């Protein structure tokens, strides 16, 4: 149960900060922000694992200061990719 709460909290923090940093207006409410942050945690965690080990493994960032930083970067990447698909 605590892991679920930690993921929701990480998603909310990373998604909100990622939306605030990324230029333009991103729609969606609190649930979209949480989902964006959770996706960002997986994107960022996977990229960090790829850079550290050279292997592609789906991993998520943890609820820590470095984990939040990685999740924010992943959320910004996820917003960018989402906007690229929505433009077409």
Helices and strands as residue ranges (DSSP letters): H 2-21, H 30-53, H 65-86
